[in-house]
Amino acid sequence: MATFARPENALKRAEELINVEQKQEALETLHSFITSRRYRAWTRTHEKIMFKFVELCVDMRRGRHAKDGLIQYRGICQQVNISSLEEVIKHFMHLATEKAENARNQAQASEEALDIDDLEADKRPEDLMLSYVSGEKGKDRSDRELVTPWFKFLWETYRTVLDILRNNSRLEALYAMTAHRAFQFCKQYKRATEFRRLCEIIRNHLANLNKYRDQRDRPDLTAPESLQLYLDTRFEQLKVATELELWQEAFRSIEDIHGLMTMVKKTPKPSLMVVYYSKLSEIFWMSNSHLYHAYAWLKLFSLQKSFNKNLTQKDLQLIASSVVLAALSVPPYDRSYGASHLELENEKERSFRVANLIAFDVESKLENKEVLSRSSLLLDLVAKGVMNCVTQEVKDLYHILEHEFLPLDLALQVQSLLTKISKLGGKLASASSVPEVQLSQYVPSLEKLAALRVLKRVSQVYQTMSIDNLSRIIPFFDFPIVEKISVDAVKNNFLAMKLDYRQSAIFFGNKSLESEGLRDHLSVFAESLSKSRVMIYPPVKRISKLGEISDLVEVVEKEHKRLLARKSIIEKRKEEQERQLLEMEREEEAKRLKLQKITEEAEQKRLASEFQQMKTQRILREIEERELEEAQAFLQEAEKRSKKKGKKPVLEGEKITKQTLLDMAVSEQQREKLEMENRLKKLAKTMDYLERAKREEAAPLIDAAFQQRLAEEEALHKIEQQREIDVSRQRHAGDLEEKRRLGKMLEHKSSLQEKVLNRRRSEYDRHRQEREQTINNMILKRKEDRLTNRKIIYFLRTEEERQKRLHEEEEARKLEEMEKRKKEEAERKAKLDEIAEKQRQRERELEEKERKWREEVLGKSAVPTRTTIDPAARPVEAPPAAAAPSTGKYVPRFKRMAAEGAAPVPAQTPPPETDKWSRTDDRGDRWRDDRKPGGGPRSSTWQPSRAR
């Protein structure tokens, strides 16, 4: 690497290399000079070197060299002259843009030259194959090779400049200007991929600004100037994203703006908020989020009405109509019907985010947010007076779709109104952020809403309708589209209908009954099968065992309580275990964080000490180098002076030390200073003598000149005085002659004055009389008006008293009718109470009969129990006796089996009845209901135990 004594030498060397067409060597020379640690003190020559350096980088398309050089130059001039860095960067971007434009003009086809998806990607394989196979390249490939590299370099230039200027409070304005130029580059040449990367770069810069808060020259976002620059950059990003139709990136830009304002806890100006909500409504419309689109329009309407003083009535009416039509375009049903819990949670979180963006609340809290819905939106429209500003067509459409019940004529009326509404719209003269409003964009959504309203109201009136009739009353769409709309409505639980193509009919029904039937069809099928089995195999009647049932109920209740207690204990143990695990995790996390913090602090201390040590060494080294350079410069100056005087230097520079050199330079300076003082003293003495001699010779000449000038001025004064006297006499004589001439006209002047005064006096008298006549007429007219007003007031008071009297009579009549109705209602209620009392009396009698019948049945069942003392006498009835002992308690199965084995069994013994509670029987019979002997219904033996 070549070293230079002065920066001018490096610049001169680079220009010599450029003149002999060695640009690469010149670039390396300047790069080594800029990156050298010897030349860190900024001078004006450094700026010239950087201008030459960036010119070479642009000519040779060396983006990495340019970035490295600009970073080094930023460190050199940041604390001394930051404006120099701005000039260099502006020059760099200007050269890159100019080269790209020249290449584009040479190609003459920007679309063909930029037909590439990614400027940072290398050549495609097919291009390489074409370049290898074909000897001659076509025009398209030559254009690509000519234009694309320059646009890649221009894009790299923008990225480099943004990376150099990021998060620097002194370079905020240049950073914002570079970002705007990069946005315009993406917009002009339709660079979607580069625009996404640019947005991500700016987003990362802001994130790093919040992450590293202790860096030097960090921008303060709370300052109004800095905040305005960042906001302007984000709003420009939002505008370009919408113009490029990158809606996802536009939504992220909206989130960036909201996050930036949330960070500083401030709200932007109303003019910026108008742009914000205008673009937000456009984004929501393109994403088919009609509800959020309508809320954004409502916010935009409120801002325009409150802050836009130039808003005309026509523009306000057009904006209000857009708000109402956007609200009506929202589907009347919720699409979250039937969604899973995870989907509902995701939708809730998304709604909360969007609500924050729409409300622009910089201190958002979940508990303070209202739910965004179509019904609340329509209520807000009425409450905020939006309906009072809309056109009459929009108001009629709102009442027809939301309030009136016209099943058959609704679509026809809506169609005529939509035809008129579609013609409304145009450019707004006073709202520059909303340049054009077209109401025709809401027509398809409103037609769909009208079709849904017709289907809903027809389903409330009709149970069946033919497809042809439905197609006739919905003229907007063909029937397949109507079918698609109805399927979506049924899916979201808005309608209940069936379509039968065989009968060409539509069946409307109750959605709750149909859903129940579809949900419980398996249980209904099982009950039908059970009833069929009972009819084929009727159950055998057995004797009831109420004692066993009561014991079983107690056992079941005890077991149920035991299981509940066990479940609660298990839950408590689980909670306790989870709490302990959570505490252990918290303790471990706290220990880990503490250890990590200690380690980080130690590492920071070590790095700080190393940095301080390196800084100290660097400062000492720089001081030594600077002192040596100064001493060398002193020595060279001393040599030059000694050569001019014909003297030789006392010492040679290569053999002396630094201190000796400094001492010699100081002594030489002192000697020269003394010599200079002596020369100045001698010169001053000579000049003093010379000046004194000059003044002595000039004194008599000055006196003579003064006396001559005095005589000349006295003669001139006398001449001027005589001239003034002559002029005054001539003027006086002229005035006397003029007086005599005008005196002849005095008589005529007096007569004319008298005539004018008389004429004006007569006109004054005439006007005064006319005024008095007008005043008298006005007084008479006012008297007549007062008399008329008194008559009208008397008539109105009389009419009001008559109306009041009629109203009081009507109120008295209504009160009398109300008392009469109350009396009739009391009589009717008394009759109903009497009927109800008779009904309850009848029910009590029936219950009493049923109780007596039960006692009879229970009494009969107790007879075999008392006669089973001798099992040998009646061997056939022994098994039932063993199954139901006289004590009335439950007997286990093995004891009953032992009793049956001990009893003698005759040869012709019929098969015993199966036990009702034995497991050998079918499980379906355990829950079978017992029937009364008379065929009347009776509650199941298991059901009362469950009820208890």
Secondary structure by P-SEA (a helix, b strand, c coil): ccccccaaaaaaaaaaaaaacaaaaaaaaaaaaaaccccccccaaaaaaaaaaaaaaaaaccaaaaaaaaaaaaaacccccaaaaaaaaaaaaaaaaaaaaaaaaaacccccccccccccccccaaaaaaaaccccccaaaaaaaccaaaaaaaaaaaaaaaaaaccccccaaaaaaaaaaaaaaaaaaccaaaaaaaaaaaaaaaaaaaaccccccccccccaaaaaaaaaaaaaaaaaaaaacaaaaaaaaaaaaaaaaaaacccccaaaaaaaaaaaaaaaaaacaaaaaaaaaaaaaaaaacccccccaaaaaaaaaaaaaaaaacccccccccccaaaaaaaaaaaaaaaaaaaccccccccccccccaaaaaaaaaaacccccccaaaaaaaaaacccccccaaaaaaaaaaaaaaaccccccccccccccccccaaaaaaaaaaaaaaaaaaaccccccaaaaaaacccccaaaaaaaaaaaaaaccccccccccccbbbbccaaaaaaaaacaaaaaaaaaaaaaaaabbbbbbbbcaaaaaaaaaaaaaaaaaaaaaaaaaaaaaaaaaaaaaaaaaaaaaaaaaaaaaaaaaaaaaaaaaaaaaaaaaaaaaaaaaaaaaaaaaaaaaaaaaaaaccccccccccccaaaaaaaaaaaaaaaaaaaaaaaaaaaaaaaaaaaaaaaaaaaaaaaaaaaaaaaaaaaaaaaaaaaaaaaaaaaaaaaaaaaaaccaaaaaaaaaaaaaaaaaaaaaaaaaaaaaaaaaaaaaaaaaaaaaaaaaaaaaaaaaaaaaaaaaaaaaaaaaaaaaaaaaaaaaaaaaaaaaaaaaaaaaaaaaaaaaaaaaaaaaaccccccccccccccaaaaaaacccccccccaaaaaaaaaacccccccccccccccccccccccccbbbbccccbbbbbaaaaaaac
